[in-house]
């Protein structure tokens, strides 16, 4: 089985994914890291040198490869991955794949992003909490229609990692 974690940036996909993979005795793949390792270039640099269309095509190609060739993994997708091409349909229509949306409030996302904005090119240019909140709110509004198609929705708010993992494992059984 492949467990695919979906959600907005800073929703906890990588953090939860690592812990979940360990608990399930699965391998963990952070999709952004996978793309960077395969392309031998950072995602920011890919966008800058080759453009978003190139990136989105590669993203779809690599998602299809992982789903076709790998098993017993927890895959933390990039926040935008489900929203482009047929990526969400690929995830939903693959028999050995279970998708989980880590639903996180705008306030929680903004709080997390404020401390790591410099590591997030998409939001590094935003100077105030209000600008960040508006940006995240707009993006989430656009993306939630894709995220909500996941087989399971796990509300991460006011829960610690262990509680979130417990809920995910319960859904997988």
C-alpha positions in Angstrom: 0.0 0.0 0.0 1.0 3.6 -0.6 -0.3 6.2 1.9 -0.4 9.6 0.3 -0.5 12.7 2.6 -2.1 15.7 1.1 -2.5 19.3 2.4 -1.3 22.8 2.2 2.3 23.8 3.0 3.1 23.6 6.7 0.2 21.3 7.4 2.6 18.7 8.7 2.8 16.3 5.8 6.5 15.7 6.1 6.6 15.6 9.9 3.6 13.3 10.2 4.8 11.2 7.2 8.1 10.4 8.8 6.5 9.3 12.0 3.7 7.4 10.2 6.2 5.6 8.0 8.2 4.5 11.0 5.1 3.2 12.8 3.9 1.3 9.7 7.5 0.1 8.9 7.2 1.7 5.5 9.6 3.9 3.6 9.0 7.6 3.6 9.2 9.8 0.5 9.0 13.6 0.7 7.9 14.3 -2.8 9.6 17.7 -3.0 12.9 16.1 -1.9 12.4 13.3 -4.4 11.9 15.8 -7.3 15.0 17.8 -6.2 17.1 14.6 -6.0 15.9 13.3 -9.3 16.3 16.6 -11.1 19.5 17.5 -9.3 18.1 21.0 -8.7 16.1 22.8 -6.1 12.4 23.3 -6.9 13.0 27.1 -6.7 15.7 26.7 -9.3 13.6 24.5 -11.5 10.9 27.2 -11.5 13.4 29.9 -12.2 15.4 28.1 -15.0 12.7 25.8 -16.6 9.4 27.3 -15.6 6.3 26.1 -13.8 5.0 24.2 -16.8 8.1 22.1 -17.0 8.0 21.5 -13.2 4.3 20.4 -13.3 5.0 18.0 -16.1 7.9 16.4 -14.2 5.8 16.4 -11.0 3.1 14.4 -12.8 5.7 12.0 -14.3 7.4 11.3 -11.0 4.1 10.8 -9.2 3.0 8.3 -11.8 6.4 6.5 -11.5 6.2 6.3 -7.7 2.6 5.0 -7.7 3.4 2.4 -10.4 6.7 1.2 -9.0 6.7 1.5 -5.3 4.9 0.0 -2.4 4.9 0.2 1.4 5.6 3.9 1.4 4.2 7.0 2.9 4.4 9.8 0.3 4.1 13.4 1.4 3.0 15.3 -1.7 3.8 19.0 -2.3 1.0 21.3 -1.5 0.2 22.0 -5.1 0.6 18.5 -6.5 -3.0 17.4 -6.2 -4.2 20.6 -7.9 -2.5 20.2 -11.3 -3.0 17.9 -14.2 -4.7 14.6 -13.3 -2.6 14.1 -10.2 -5.5 13.8 -7.7 -7.4 11.4 -10.0 -4.2 9.3 -10.3 -4.0 9.1 -6.5 -7.7 8.4 -6.1 -7.9 5.8 -8.9 -4.9 3.7 -7.9 -6.1 0.6 -6.1 -3.1 0.3 -3.8 -3.1 4.0 -2.8 -4.9 5.6 0.2 -5.1 9.3 0.4 -5.3 11.4 3.6 -5.9 15.1 3.7 -4.2 16.8 6.7 -6.8 19.6 7.3 -5.2 22.5 9.1 -6.6 25.9 9.8 -5.3 29.1 8.2 -4.2 30.4 11.6 -2.2 27.2 12.3 -0.5 27.3 8.9 0.3 31.0 9.2 1.8 30.5 12.7 4.1 27.7 11.4 5.0 29.7 8.2 6.0 32.8 10.1 9.0 31.0 11.6 10.1 29.3 8.4 9.2 31.9 5.7 12.8 32.1 4.4 12.6 28.3 3.6 9.4 28.7 1.6 9.9 30.6 -1.6 6.2 30.9 -2.2 5.7 33.1 0.9 9.1 34.5 1.6 8.2 37.9 0.0 5.2 38.4 2.3 6.1 40.9 5.1 3.2 40.9 7.5 1.0 38.4 9.3 -2.0 39.9 7.5 -0.4 39.5 4.0 0.5 35.9 4.9 -3.0 35.1 6.2 -4.6 36.6 3.1 -2.2 34.6 0.8 -2.8 31.3 2.6 -6.6 31.9 2.8 -6.8 32.6 -0.9 -4.7 29.6 -1.8 -6.5 27.2 0.5 -9.8 28.4 -0.9 -8.6 27.4 -4.4 -7.0 24.1 -3.4 -9.5 22.7 -0.8 -11.7 21.3 -3.6 -8.8 19.0 -4.6 -7.7 18.2 -1.0 -11.2 17.3 0.0 -11.4 14.5 -2.5 -8.9 12.4 -0.3 -10.3 9.2 1.0 -9.8 10.3 4.6 -9.8 13.8 6.1 -7.9 14.2 9.3 -8.3 17.4 11.2 -4.9 18.2 12.7 -6.0 21.2 14.8 -5.4 21.0 18.6 -3.9 17.5 18.2 -0.4 16.4 18.8 1.6 14.1 16.4 0.7 11.0 18.3 -3.1 11.7 18.1 -2.9 12.5 14.4 -0.9 9.2 13.8 -3.4 7.3 15.9 -6.3 8.6 13.8 -4.6 7.9 10.5 -3.7 4.3 11.6 -7.3 3.7 12.7 -8.5 4.8 9.3 -6.1 2.5 7.5 -7.2 -0.6 9.4 
